[in-house]
Amino acid sequence: MTMLKQSSYLLLSLIFYSTPSHAAPLLLWSEDFESVTNTTPNSVVYDNSTAAFVALDNTATINVVNSGCVAGSTKCVKAVYPQPIGGCCYFVWAGYKAVPANTNHLFIEFDAKMPDIKHGMKFVKVFGRRTDQTGYANTTFGLDYTGVDYGAMYVVSYDDGANTENDTARVVALNGTDSNIGRAPSPIVLTPQNRNFRSTDWGTGWHHFRIYLKFNTGTTSQNELPNGEYYVEIDGLVYVWARRLFNKHPINDTIDRVEFFGWSQTGEGNSQFSGNRKFEMWYDNFKVSTNAFTSGPLLTSVQPDLPAGTSSSSSSSSTSSSSSSSSSSSSSSSGIVPSAPTMFRIH
């Protein structure tokens, strides 16, 4: 073997053995609002039977707008919340129904901004399926409405599956010091920034979010594994990379849906609301996929522990379509769920 061939072989070997293998992304759903016409503001339909849905209470508003959007977009979605009074609930709900994908993991990507008053809401929630009346898994990537720092993201909330009705008893804290992991025997929790995404970090502009979630596997207390995972990246900075977690009960099922916006409450203590002001949350460029983000791998040396049977060739035919879908509307969907309906069915 010549020196050139030896060098080439060594280089290829190093690349092959040192680079994590990445499964090709399987795009389930996307929405950039470019094809959505807002003919009657707030005339939206909550349709729990379709892949996407919207709902709101009668004190909040939601509209597709054509100004103030992220660079390169001509349309985006804007919700306006009144000052929340009391413990519950002022809300806009919008999201993607993931049941047809039959998956325990999702990669979620979008742009968001909160340009004026900073206040909290659920922001991103992932619910497991309720197959009976005993409960479901539930994770919240929320923004603070308690007064810690209104509008900040400071924890990922979940439960460790000790009970069937999983909610938010456990947290992974972005600051690296205040986590309450629960019953996982050997969790790995990395918080590279060691700080919250603060209310002041929002400013007035857009921010890019990439969130990965995997519910731990197992259907009985004997075969369940602590392999749940969370990943939060904002504007190219990793805030959380948590692995080896329990984050669902063995009888809890796969993912039911992803919700955006969500409840907002307890706004009485937020002085920013003086003068009957309202607060806004804007989103654009939603993408939900399995196997990987459509925009590239996690910004870590260790990649997700994908479910058994997932391989880098399992969806190779969808790689190019996923990439091209990143700048197209929801009609260009590929993978498990064909032609997912438009998220906002505005009449």
Secondary structure in CASP SS format (residue, H / E / C, confidence):
PFRMAT SS
TARGET T0000
AUTHOR 0000-0000-0000
METHOD secondary structure of the structure
MODEL  1
M C 1.00
T C 1.00
M H 1.00
L H 1.00
K H 1.00
Q H 1.00
S H 1.00
S H 1.00
Y H 1.00
L H 1.00
L H 1.00
L H 1.00
S H 1.00
L H 1.00
I H 1.00
F H 1.00
Y H 1.00
S H 1.00
T C 1.00
P C 1.00
S C 1.00
H C 1.00
A C 1.00
A C 1.00
P C 1.00
L E 1.00
L E 1.00
L E 1.00
W E 1.00
S E 1.00
E E 1.00
D C 1.00
F C 1.00
E C 1.00
S C 1.00
V C 1.00
T C 1.00
N C 1.00
T C 1.00
T C 1.00
P C 1.00
N C 1.00
S C 1.00
V E 1.00
V C 1.00
Y C 1.00
D C 1.00
N C 1.00
S C 1.00
T C 1.00
A C 1.00
A E 1.00
F E 1.00
V E 1.00
A E 1.00
L E 1.00
D C 1.00
N C 1.00
T C 1.00
A C 1.00
T E 1.00
I E 1.00
N E 1.00
V E 1.00
V E 1.00
N C 1.00
S C 1.00
G C 1.00
C C 1.00
V C 1.00
A C 1.00
G C 1.00
S C 1.00
T C 1.00
K C 1.00
C E 1.00
V E 1.00
K E 1.00
A E 1.00
V E 1.00
Y E 1.00
P C 1.00
Q C 1.00
P C 1.00
I C 1.00
G C 1.00
G C 1.00
C C 1.00
C C 1.00
Y E 1.00
F E 1.00
V E 1.00
W E 1.00
A E 1.00
G E 1.00
Y E 1.00
K E 1.00
A C 1.00
V H 1.00
P H 1.00
A H 1.00
N C 1.00
T C 1.00
N C 1.00
H E 1.00
L E 1.00
F E 1.00
I E 1.00
E E 1.00
F E 1.00
D E 1.00
A E 1.00
K E 1.00
M C 1.00
P C 1.00
D C 1.00
I C 1.00
K C 1.00
H C 1.00
G C 1.00
M E 1.00
K E 1.00
F E 1.00
V E 1.00
K E 1.00
V E 1.00
F E 1.00
G E 1.00
R C 1.00
R C 1.00
T C 1.00
D C 1.00
Q C 1.00
T C 1.00
G C 1.00
Y C 1.00
A C 1.00
N E 1.00
T E 1.00
T E 1.00
F E 1.00
G E 1.00
L E 1.00
D C 1.00
Y C 1.00
T C 1.00
G C 1.00
V C 1.00
D C 1.00
Y C 1.00
G C 1.00
A C 1.00
M E 1.00
Y C 1.00
V E 1.00
V E 1.00
S E 1.00
Y E 1.00
D C 1.00
D C 1.00
G C 1.00
A C 1.00
N C 1.00
T C 1.00
E C 1.00
N C 1.00
D C 1.00
T C 1.00
A C 1.00
R E 1.00
V E 1.00
V E 1.00
A E 1.00
L C 1.00
N C 1.00
G C 1.00
T C 1.00
D C 1.00
S C 1.00
N E 1.00
I C 1.00
G C 1.00
R C 1.00
A C 1.00
P C 1.00
S C 1.00
P C 1.00
I E 1.00
V E 1.00
L E 1.00
T C 1.00
P C 1.00
Q C 1.00
N C 1.00
R C 1.00
N C 1.00
F E 1.00
R C 1.00
S H 1.00
T H 1.00
D H 1.00
W H 1.00
G C 1.00
T C 1.00
G C 1.00
W C 1.00
H E 1.00
H E 1.00
F E 1.00
R E 1.00
I E 1.00
Y E 1.00
L E 1.00
K E 1.00
F C 1.00
N C 1.00
T C 1.00
G C 1.00
T C 1.00
T C 1.00
S C 1.00
Q C 1.00
N C 1.00
E C 1.00
L C 1.00
P C 1.00
N C 1.00
G E 1.00
E E 1.00
Y E 1.00
Y E 1.00
V E 1.00
E E 1.00
I E 1.00
D C 1.00
G C 1.00
L E 1.00
V E 1.00
Y E 1.00
V E 1.00
W E 1.00
A E 1.00
R E 1.00
R E 1.00
L E 1.00
F C 1.00
N C 1.00
K C 1.00
H C 1.00
P C 1.00
I C 1.00
N C 1.00
D C 1.00
T C 1.00
I E 1.00
D E 1.00
R E 1.00
V E 1.00
E E 1.00
F E 1.00
F E 1.00
G E 1.00
W E 1.00
S E 1.00
Q C 1.00
T C 1.00
G C 1.00
E C 1.00
G C 1.00
N C 1.00
S H 1.00
Q H 1.00
F H 1.00
S C 1.00
G C 1.00
N C 1.00
R C 1.00
K C 1.00
F E 1.00
E E 1.00
M E 1.00
W E 1.00
Y E 1.00
D E 1.00
N E 1.00
F E 1.00
K E 1.00
V E 1.00
S E 1.00
T E 1.00
N C 1.00
A C 1.00
F C 1.00
T C 1.00
S C 1.00
G C 1.00
P C 1.00
L C 1.00
L C 1.00
T C 1.00
S C 1.00
V C 1.00
Q C 1.00
P C 1.00
D C 1.00
L C 1.00
P C 1.00
A C 1.00
G C 1.00
T C 1.00
S C 1.00
S C 1.00
S C 1.00
S C 1.00
S C 1.00
S H 1.00
S H 1.00
S H 1.00
T H 1.00
S H 1.00
S H 1.00
S H 1.00
S H 1.00
S H 1.00
S H 1.00
S C 1.00
S C 1.00
S C 1.00
S C 1.00
S C 1.00
S C 1.00
S C 1.00
S C 1.00
S C 1.00
G C 1.00
I C 1.00
V C 1.00
P C 1.00
S C 1.00
A C 1.00
P C 1.00
T C 1.00
M C 1.00
F C 1.00
R C 1.00
I E 1.00
H C 1.00
END
